[in-house]
Amino acid sequence: MSLSDAPAEPAPGRHDRFWILGAVCLAGLVLPLSFTAPPVAIPAIAAELGGSPVALNWMTNAFMLAFGSCLMAAGTLADTYGRKRVFATGIVAFALVSLLLALAPSLAALNGLRLLQGVAAALALAGGNAALSQEFHGPARIRAFSLLGTAFGLGLAFGPSLAGWLVQAHGWRSVFLSSLAIAVLATLFGVPRMRESRDPDAGGLDWRGSLSSTAMLASLTIGVLEAPERGWADAWVLAALIGSTALLVAFVRIETALARGGATRPMLDLSLLRYPRFVGAQLLPIGTGLCYLALIVLLPVRLIGIHGLGTLDAGLMMIALSAPMLVVPMLAAVLNHRVAASTLCAAGLLLAAAGLAWLGWAAGRGEVAGLIAPMLLIGTGSAIPWGLMDGLAISVVPKERAGMAAGVFGASRVSGEGIALAVVAAALAGLLQWRLGHAGAAAGEALNQAAQRLATGDAARAQTLLPQFAPAALRAAYDGAFAWLMYALAGATAVVAWVVYALLGPAAQPAPAAMPSEALCEDGVG
């Protein structure tokens, strides 16, 4: 008997669904934790294993590269071979690789294992998201995905703080052991209670589409990751970005040919791009990347490198940004019973945009304590769409293609957020270069390097490169550049809010004939 002919397993009871949700949320917590926590351990890893700055940075880049580029293919695997099977494979592999990372004897082994950990994370996330869509329906699905979004946000927000405590108390290897412990819990409590489900119409894996999409996302991720350090005009960066464009064209041609009558079902139904709600769901991570994730990276650098706060004090201040993730996503799910998701998501992004403008004003004045209130507003606004977008991404396609939707959304989320972070980092360095140049610094390599150093919070090295500038002058240049960057992010976030509202709004809701309206709208998310 083939996999697609396997009899359906009985639906789990309410108690079992609770454990399944808990397991997927644990996976949703540990995956971003694995992205944000290890960079904190880099100094300790360098002290024990050595390695160049480039090699050490690839400990983070390797995970992001594998995770982002494999998500779409992982979603197709879940639809074809079973959501439970793909989730179980991913979370068990993640646990095993985490153990091996804790035992890694060299930096080369560490980086190689991080690639494997990224692949395992993609399988776990795509399989888990698709499994949730099978177990929860209507308002319960909205609440389930809001919990998953909350877990994902908490992993991103509190990962650095947890890692800092673990490194200080138990050494850098304990960071990976913590990932192992969470993954083991998800495996033991969730996998045995899951039922198997798959796309009954899947006719085999779209290998050409999977390989081309994975290569395209890998090339795009490499270009984005290398751009801030090498520059956008660097030959290697340009080759990666041009290569990703060529691979995208090849992927579209492959999927179009399969949709016209191929024996194998395409991994991405390109006709979905004609439906505004599907496109709108993919844009939400770009908005939250601009207003939330960018600050998770930028604010610690400012607080520690520019204002001179200690690591603990900076971490405590960052709670103002991340604390709303504890409660607001669930409140958004409750409000979604009465208010359309389009209105909630747009309103949240507009709140975050207002907070960014306020933060820019306070930062331009060189304030520290004055940053807390705008950070709270930004965190609250960002948490509203954060709690809804996972469910939206799944609900706008038929349940049979839930794995595809999870993979596409995951890929667009990682790629969109990665691009947003790279662009924000490059923009801050460019603004600093412009302000320092207007303040009297001569154009040249010293100015470029000083701007790059100052953007990463290394004010001491920036002053060494530009000795004619007093520390107060460098800080004033940073404050001004940071303020203008916040204003630009506020404007960009507001534009995304308007586009998302237009795409997810009532005018975009009628279900296409090719998709059952029950599958599109049963959740009431729109």
C-alpha positions as CSV (number, residue, x, y, z in Angstrom):
1,M,0.0,0.0,0.0
2,S,1.4,3.4,-1.0
3,L,1.7,6.3,1.4
4,S,-1.0,8.2,-0.2
5,D,-3.4,5.2,0.0
6,A,-2.8,4.7,3.8
7,P,-6.0,4.8,5.8
8,A,-6.7,8.0,7.8
9,E,-5.9,7.8,11.5
10,P,-8.6,8.6,13.9
11,A,-8.8,12.2,15.0
12,P,-7.1,12.8,18.4
13,G,-9.2,13.8,21.3
14,R,-9.2,17.3,22.8
15,H,-6.6,16.4,25.4
16,D,-4.3,15.0,22.7
17,R,-4.7,18.1,20.6
18,F,-3.5,20.1,23.6
19,W,-0.3,18.1,23.7
20,I,0.1,18.4,19.9
21,L,-0.2,22.2,20.1
22,G,2.3,22.3,23.0
23,A,4.8,20.2,21.0
24,V,4.5,22.4,17.9
25,C,4.8,25.5,20.1
26,L,7.9,24.1,21.7
27,A,9.3,23.6,18.2
28,G,8.2,27.2,17.4
29,L,10.2,28.4,20.4
30,V,13.4,26.4,19.9
31,L,13.8,27.2,16.2
32,P,14.2,31.0,16.6
33,L,16.1,30.4,19.8
34,S,18.6,28.4,17.8
35,F,19.0,31.5,15.5
36,T,19.3,34.2,18.1
37,A,21.0,32.5,21.0
38,P,24.3,31.0,19.4
39,P,25.6,34.4,18.3
40,V,25.8,35.5,22.0
41,A,28.1,32.5,22.5
42,I,30.5,33.5,19.7
43,P,33.2,35.1,22.0
44,A,33.3,32.1,24.3
45,I,33.4,29.7,21.2
46,A,36.2,31.8,19.7
47,A,38.2,31.6,23.0
48,E,38.0,27.8,23.0
49,L,37.9,26.8,19.3
50,G,39.5,29.8,17.7
51,G,38.6,30.9,14.1
52,S,38.5,34.0,12.0
53,P,35.6,36.5,12.4
54,V,34.2,35.4,9.0
55,A,34.2,31.7,10.1
56,L,32.6,32.6,13.4
57,N,29.9,34.6,11.7
58,W,29.1,31.6,9.5
59,M,28.0,29.7,12.6
60,T,24.9,31.9,12.4
61,N,24.8,32.3,8.6
62,A,24.9,28.5,8.0
63,F,21.8,27.9,10.1
64,M,19.9,30.8,8.4
65,L,21.0,29.7,4.9
66,A,19.8,26.1,5.4
67,F,16.7,27.0,7.3
68,G,15.4,29.6,4.8
69,S,16.3,27.7,1.6
70,C,14.8,24.4,2.6
71,L,11.4,25.6,4.0
72,M,9.5,25.5,0.8
73,A,10.7,22.0,-0.1
74,A,10.0,20.9,3.4
75,G,6.4,22.0,3.0
76,T,6.0,19.9,-0.1
77,L,7.6,16.9,1.6
78,A,5.0,17.3,4.4
79,D,2.1,17.3,1.9
80,T,3.5,14.3,0.0
81,Y,4.9,12.0,2.7
82,G,2.9,13.0,5.7
83,R,2.9,16.0,8.2
84,K,3.5,13.8,11.2
85,R,6.4,12.0,9.6
86,V,8.1,15.2,8.4
87,F,7.6,16.9,11.8
88,A,8.9,13.8,13.7
89,T,11.9,13.5,11.3
90,G,12.7,17.2,11.7
91,I,12.4,17.4,15.5
92,V,14.3,14.2,16.2
93,A,17.1,15.2,13.8
94,F,17.1,18.7,15.4
95,A,17.6,17.1,18.8
96,L,20.4,14.8,17.6
97,V,22.3,17.6,15.8
98,S,21.9,19.8,18.9
99,L,23.7,17.1,20.9
100,L,26.4,16.8,18.4
101,L,26.8,20.6,18.4
102,A,27.3,20.5,22.2
103,L,30.1,18.0,21.6
104,A,31.7,19.7,18.5
105,P,35.5,19.5,18.6
106,S,36.2,22.3,16.1
107,L,34.7,25.4,14.5
108,A,34.5,23.7,11.1
109,A,32.5,20.8,12.7
110,L,30.3,23.4,14.4
111,N,29.5,25.2,11.2
112,G,28.8,22.0,9.3
113,L,26.4,20.8,12.0
114,R,24.7,24.2,12.0
115,L,23.8,23.6,8.3
116,L,22.2,20.3,9.2
117,Q,20.4,21.9,12.1
118,G,18.9,24.4,9.7
119,V,17.6,21.6,7.5
120,A,16.1,19.8,10.5
121,A,14.5,23.0,11.7
122,A,12.9,23.6,8.3
123,L,11.3,20.1,8.4
124,A,10.0,20.5,11.9
125,L,8.5,23.9,11.3
126,A,6.8,23.1,8.0
127,G,5.5,19.7,9.2
128,G,4.3,21.2,12.5
129,N,2.5,24.1,11.0
130,A,0.7,21.8,8.5
131,A,-0.2,19.4,11.3
132,L,-1.8,22.1,13.3
133,S,-4.0,23.1,10.3
134,Q,-5.4,19.5,10.3
135,E,-6.2,19.4,14.0
136,F,-7.7,22.8,14.7
137,H,-10.6,24.5,12.9
138,G,-12.6,27.7,13.2
139,P,-11.8,29.9,16.1
140,A,-9.7,27.2,17.7
141,R,-7.3,27.4,14.8
142,I,-6.9,31.1,15.2
143,R,-6.0,30.6,18.9
144,A,-3.6,27.8,18.1
145,F,-1.7,29.7,15.5
146,S,-1.6,32.8,17.7
147,L,0.1,30.7,20.4
148,L,2.5,29.4,17.8
149,G,3.3,33.0,16.8
150,T,3.8,33.9,20.4
151,A,6.2,31.1,20.9
152,F,8.2,32.1,17.8
153,G,8.3,35.7,18.9
154,L,9.5,34.8,22.4
155,G,12.3,32.6,21.0
156,L,13.5,35.6,18.9
157,A,13.1,38.1,21.7
158,F,14.5,36.2,24.7
159,G,17.0,34.0,23.0
160,P,20.0,36.4,23.5
161,S,19.2,36.9,27.2
162,L,18.8,33.1,27.9
163,A,22.0,32.4,26.0
164,G,23.9,35.1,27.9
165,W,22.9,33.5,31.2
166,L,23.7,30.0,30.0
167,V,27.1,31.0,28.7
168,Q,28.0,32.8,31.9
169,A,26.7,30.0,34.2
170,H,27.5,26.8,32.3
171,G,29.6,27.6,29.2
172,W,28.7,27.9,25.5
173,R,27.9,24.2,25.0
174,S,24.9,24.5,27.3
175,V,23.3,26.8,24.7
176,F,22.9,23.8,22.4
177,L,22.0,21.4,25.2
178,S,19.1,23.7,26.0
179,S,17.9,23.3,22.4
180,L,18.3,19.5,22.8
181,A,16.2,19.5,26.0
182,I,13.3,21.4,24.4
183,A,13.4,19.3,21.2
184,V,13.2,16.1,23.3
185,L,10.2,17.4,25.1
186,A,8.4,18.2,21.8
187,T,9.2,14.7,20.5
188,L,8.1,12.8,23.6
189,F,4.8,14.7,24.2
190,G,3.7,15.6,20.7
191,V,4.7,13.0,18.2
192,P,3.0,10.0,19.7
193,R,-0.3,11.9,19.8
194,M,-0.2,13.2,16.2
195,R,-2.2,11.5,13.5
196,E,-0.8,11.2,10.0
197,S,-2.2,13.4,7.2
198,R,-1.1,14.2,3.7
199,D,-2.4,15.6,0.4
200,P,-4.5,12.8,-1.1
201,D,-3.9,14.2,-4.6
202,A,-0.1,14.3,-4.3
203,G,1.4,12.3,-7.2
204,G,5.0,12.4,-6.2
205,L,7.6,14.9,-5.2
206,D,8.3,17.8,-7.5
207,W,12.1,17.3,-7.5
208,R,12.9,19.8,-10.2
209,G,10.8,22.5,-8.4
210,S,12.2,21.6,-5.0
211,L,15.8,21.7,-6.2
212,S,15.4,25.0,-8.1
213,S,13.5,26.7,-5.3
214,T,16.1,25.6,-2.7
215,A,19.0,26.7,-4.9
216,M,17.2,30.0,-5.5
217,L,16.6,30.7,-1.8
218,A,20.1,29.6,-0.9
219,S,21.6,32.0,-3.5
220,L,19.4,34.9,-2.4
221,T,20.2,34.2,1.3
222,I,24.0,34.1,0.6
223,G,23.8,37.5,-1.3
224,V,21.8,39.1,1.5
225,L,24.0,37.8,4.3
226,E,27.2,38.9,2.6
227,A,26.0,42.3,1.4
228,P,26.4,44.3,4.6
229,E,30.1,43.2,4.9
230,R,31.1,43.1,1.3
231,G,28.9,45.8,-0.1
232,W,26.0,45.5,-2.5
233,A,28.3,46.2,-5.5
234,D,30.7,43.4,-4.6
235,A,31.1,40.8,-7.5
236,W,30.3,37.9,-5.2
237,V,27.1,39.5,-3.9
238,L,26.0,40.5,-7.3
239,A,26.6,37.0,-8.7
240,A,24.6,35.5,-5.9
241,L,21.7,37.9,-6.4
242,I,21.7,37.5,-10.2
243,G,21.9,33.8,-9.8
244,S,18.9,33.8,-7.5
245,T,16.9,35.7,-10.1
246,A,17.9,33.3,-12.8
247,L,16.9,30.3,-10.6
248,L,13.6,32.0,-9.8
249,V,12.8,32.3,-13.5
250,A,13.7,28.6,-13.9
251,F,11.5,27.7,-11.0
252,V,8.5,29.6,-12.4
253,R,8.9,27.8,-15.7
254,I,9.1,24.4,-14.1
255,E,6.0,25.0,-12.0
256,T,4.0,26.5,-14.9
257,A,4.8,23.5,-17.1
258,L,3.7,21.1,-14.3
259,A,0.5,23.0,-13.7
260,R,-0.4,22.6,-17.4
261,G,-0.6,18.9,-17.3
262,G,2.5,17.3,-15.7
263,A,2.2,14.0,-14.0
264,T,3.6,15.5,-10.8
265,R,1.8,18.1,-8.9
266,P,3.8,21.4,-8.7
267,M,5.2,22.2,-5.2
268,L,3.8,25.8,-5.6
269,D,0.5,26.4,-7.2
270,L,1.4,29.7,-8.9
271,S,-2.3,30.5,-9.5
272,L,-2.5,31.3,-5.8
273,L,-0.4,34.5,-6.6
274,R,-3.5,35.8,-8.3
275,Y,-5.4,35.9,-5.0
276,P,-4.8,39.0,-2.9
277,R,-5.2,37.3,0.5
278,F,-2.4,34.8,-0.3
279,V,-0.1,37.6,-1.3
280,G,-1.1,39.7,1.6
281,A,-0.3,37.0,4.1
282,Q,3.3,36.7,2.6
283,L,3.8,40.5,3.1
284,L,3.1,40.5,6.9
285,P,6.6,39.1,7.9
286,I,8.2,42.0,5.9
287,G,6.2,44.5,8.0
288,T,7.2,42.8,11.3
289,G,10.8,42.5,10.1
290,L,11.0,46.2,9.5
291,C,9.4,47.3,12.8
292,Y,10.3,44.5,15.2
293,L,13.2,42.2,14.1
294,A,15.3,45.1,13.0
295,L,15.2,46.6,16.5
296,I,16.1,43.3,18.1
297,V,19.4,43.6,16.3
298,L,19.9,47.4,16.3
299,L,18.9,48.4,19.8
300,P,21.3,46.1,21.8
301,V,24.1,47.5,19.6
302,R,23.0,51.1,20.4
303,L,22.5,50.5,24.1
304,I,25.7,48.7,24.7
305,G,28.1,50.1,22.1
306,I,26.9,53.8,22.0
307,H,25.3,54.4,25.4
308,G,27.7,52.2,27.3
309,L,25.1,50.1,29.1
310,G,26.1,46.7,30.5
311,T,24.8,43.5,28.9
312,L,22.3,42.9,31.7
313,D,21.0,46.4,31.8
314,A,20.5,46.4,28.0
315,G,18.7,43.0,28.2
316,L,16.4,44.4,30.8
317,M,15.6,47.4,28.6
318,M,14.9,45.1,25.6
319,I,12.0,43.5,27.7
320,A,10.0,46.7,26.8
321,L,10.1,45.6,23.2
322,S,9.6,41.9,23.7
323,A,7.2,41.7,26.7
324,P,4.0,42.4,24.6
325,M,4.7,39.2,22.8
326,L,3.7,37.4,26.0
327,V,0.0,38.5,25.8
328,V,-0.8,40.6,22.8
329,P,-1.0,37.8,20.2
330,M,-3.6,36.0,22.2
331,L,-5.6,39.2,22.6
332,A,-5.4,39.7,18.9
333,A,-6.9,36.2,18.4
334,V,-9.7,37.0,20.7
335,L,-10.4,40.3,19.0
336,N,-10.4,38.5,15.6
337,H,-13.8,37.1,16.5
338,R,-15.2,40.6,16.1
339,V,-12.7,42.5,14.0
340,A,-11.4,41.4,10.6
341,A,-7.8,40.3,10.4
342,S,-7.0,42.9,7.8
343,T,-8.0,45.7,10.2
344,L,-6.1,44.2,13.1
345,C,-2.9,43.6,11.1
346,A,-3.0,47.0,9.5
347,A,-3.8,48.8,12.8
348,G,-0.9,46.9,14.6
349,L,1.6,47.9,11.9
350,L,0.4,51.5,12.1
351,L,0.9,51.5,15.8
352,A,4.4,50.1,15.3
353,A,5.1,52.8,12.7
354,A,4.0,55.5,15.2
355,G,6.3,53.9,17.8
356,L,9.2,54.0,15.3
357,A,8.7,57.7,14.6
358,W,8.6,58.3,18.4
359,L,11.7,56.2,18.9
360,G,13.5,58.2,16.2
361,W,12.6,61.5,17.9
362,A,13.8,60.2,21.3
363,A,17.0,58.6,19.9
364,G,17.9,61.9,18.0
365,R,17.9,63.6,21.4
366,G,20.4,61.1,22.8
367,E,17.9,59.7,25.3
368,V,18.1,56.3,27.0
369,A,15.2,56.1,29.4
370,G,13.0,57.9,26.9
371,L,13.3,54.9,24.5
372,I,11.3,52.6,26.8
373,A,7.8,54.0,26.0
374,P,8.2,53.9,22.2
375,M,9.7,50.4,22.5
376,L,6.5,49.3,24.3
377,L,4.3,50.8,21.6
378,I,6.4,49.1,18.8
379,G,6.3,45.8,20.6
380,T,2.5,46.0,21.1
381,G,1.8,47.0,17.5
382,S,4.2,44.3,16.1
383,A,2.6,41.6,18.3
384,I,-0.8,42.0,16.8
385,P,-0.1,40.7,13.2
386,W,2.5,38.4,14.7
387,G,-0.2,36.4,16.4
388,L,-2.4,36.2,13.3
389,M,-0.1,35.8,10.3
390,D,0.8,32.1,10.7
391,G,-2.9,31.2,10.7
392,L,-3.6,33.5,7.8
393,A,-0.9,31.9,5.7
394,I,-2.4,28.4,6.2
395,S,-6.1,29.4,6.0
396,V,-5.9,31.0,2.5
397,V,-5.3,27.6,0.8
398,P,-7.2,24.3,0.8
399,K,-6.3,22.1,3.8
400,E,-4.7,19.5,1.5
401,R,-2.0,22.0,0.6
402,A,-1.3,23.1,4.1
403,G,2.3,21.9,3.9
404,M,2.8,23.9,0.8
405,A,1.4,27.0,2.4
406,A,3.5,26.5,5.5
407,G,6.6,26.1,3.4
408,V,5.9,29.2,1.2
409,F,5.1,31.3,4.2
410,G,8.2,30.1,6.1
411,A,10.4,30.8,3.1
412,S,8.9,34.3,2.5
413,R,9.2,35.0,6.2
414,V,12.9,34.0,6.5
415,S,13.8,35.6,3.2
416,G,11.8,38.8,3.8
417,E,13.2,39.2,7.3
418,G,16.7,38.5,6.2
419,I,16.5,41.1,3.4
420,A,15.0,43.6,5.8
421,L,17.8,43.1,8.3
422,A,20.5,43.4,5.6
423,V,18.9,46.5,4.1
424,V,18.5,48.1,7.6
425,A,22.2,47.4,8.5
426,A,23.4,48.8,5.1
427,A,21.2,51.9,5.5
428,L,22.5,52.7,8.9
429,A,26.1,52.4,7.7
430,G,25.3,54.6,4.7
431,L,23.6,57.3,6.8
432,L,26.5,57.3,9.2
433,Q,28.9,57.7,6.3
434,W,26.9,60.6,4.9
435,R,26.7,62.4,8.3
436,L,30.3,61.9,9.1
437,G,31.2,63.2,5.7
438,H,29.2,66.3,6.2
439,A,30.8,66.8,9.6
440,G,34.2,67.0,8.0
441,A,35.5,63.5,7.4
442,A,37.3,63.0,4.1
443,A,35.9,60.5,1.8
444,G,37.9,57.2,1.6
445,E,38.4,53.8,3.0
446,A,38.9,55.2,6.6
447,L,35.4,56.9,6.5
448,N,33.8,53.8,5.1
449,Q,35.3,51.5,7.7
450,A,34.6,54.0,10.5
451,A,30.9,54.1,9.5
452,Q,30.8,50.3,9.4
453,R,32.4,50.0,12.9
454,L,30.1,52.7,14.4
455,A,27.0,50.9,12.9
456,T,28.0,47.8,14.8
457,G,28.6,49.7,18.1
458,D,32.4,49.8,17.9
459,A,32.8,53.4,18.7
460,A,36.4,53.0,20.0
461,R,37.6,51.6,16.6
462,A,35.6,54.2,14.7
463,Q,37.5,57.0,16.6
464,T,40.8,55.3,15.9
465,L,40.0,55.5,12.2
466,L,38.8,59.1,12.5
467,P,40.9,60.6,15.3
468,Q,39.8,64.2,14.4
469,F,36.3,63.4,15.8
470,A,35.7,63.6,19.5
471,P,33.6,60.8,21.1
472,A,30.7,63.3,21.5
473,A,30.8,64.1,17.8
474,L,30.7,60.4,16.8
475,R,27.8,59.8,19.1
476,A,25.9,62.8,17.7
477,A,26.4,61.5,14.2
478,Y,25.1,58.1,15.3
479,D,22.1,59.6,17.0
480,G,21.2,61.6,13.9
481,A,21.6,58.6,11.6
482,F,19.7,56.3,13.9
483,A,16.8,58.8,14.1
484,W,16.5,59.2,10.3
485,L,16.6,55.4,10.0
486,M,13.7,55.1,12.4
487,Y,11.7,57.6,10.4
488,A,12.4,55.7,7.2
489,L,11.3,52.4,8.9
490,A,8.2,54.1,10.2
491,G,7.3,55.2,6.6
492,A,8.0,51.8,5.1
493,T,6.0,50.0,7.9
494,A,3.0,52.3,7.2
495,V,3.2,51.5,3.5
496,V,3.2,47.8,4.2
497,A,0.2,48.3,6.6
498,W,-1.8,50.0,3.8
499,V,-0.9,47.3,1.2
500,V,-1.8,44.5,3.7
501,Y,-5.1,46.1,4.5
502,A,-5.9,46.4,0.8
503,L,-5.0,42.8,0.0
504,L,-6.6,41.2,3.1
505,G,-9.6,43.4,3.2
506,P,-13.2,42.5,2.4
507,A,-12.9,43.2,-1.3
508,A,-10.3,40.5,-1.5
509,Q,-12.2,37.8,0.3
510,P,-14.4,36.0,-2.2
511,A,-13.1,32.4,-2.6
512,P,-11.8,31.4,-6.0
513,A,-13.7,28.7,-7.8
514,A,-10.7,26.4,-7.7
515,M,-10.6,26.5,-3.9
516,P,-13.4,25.5,-1.6
517,S,-14.7,28.5,0.3
518,E,-14.8,26.5,3.5
519,A,-11.0,25.9,3.3
520,L,-10.4,29.6,2.7
521,C,-12.8,31.2,5.2
522,E,-13.7,28.6,7.8
523,D,-11.6,30.2,10.4
524,G,-13.2,33.6,10.2
525,V,-9.7,35.1,10.1
526,G,-10.7,37.6,7.4
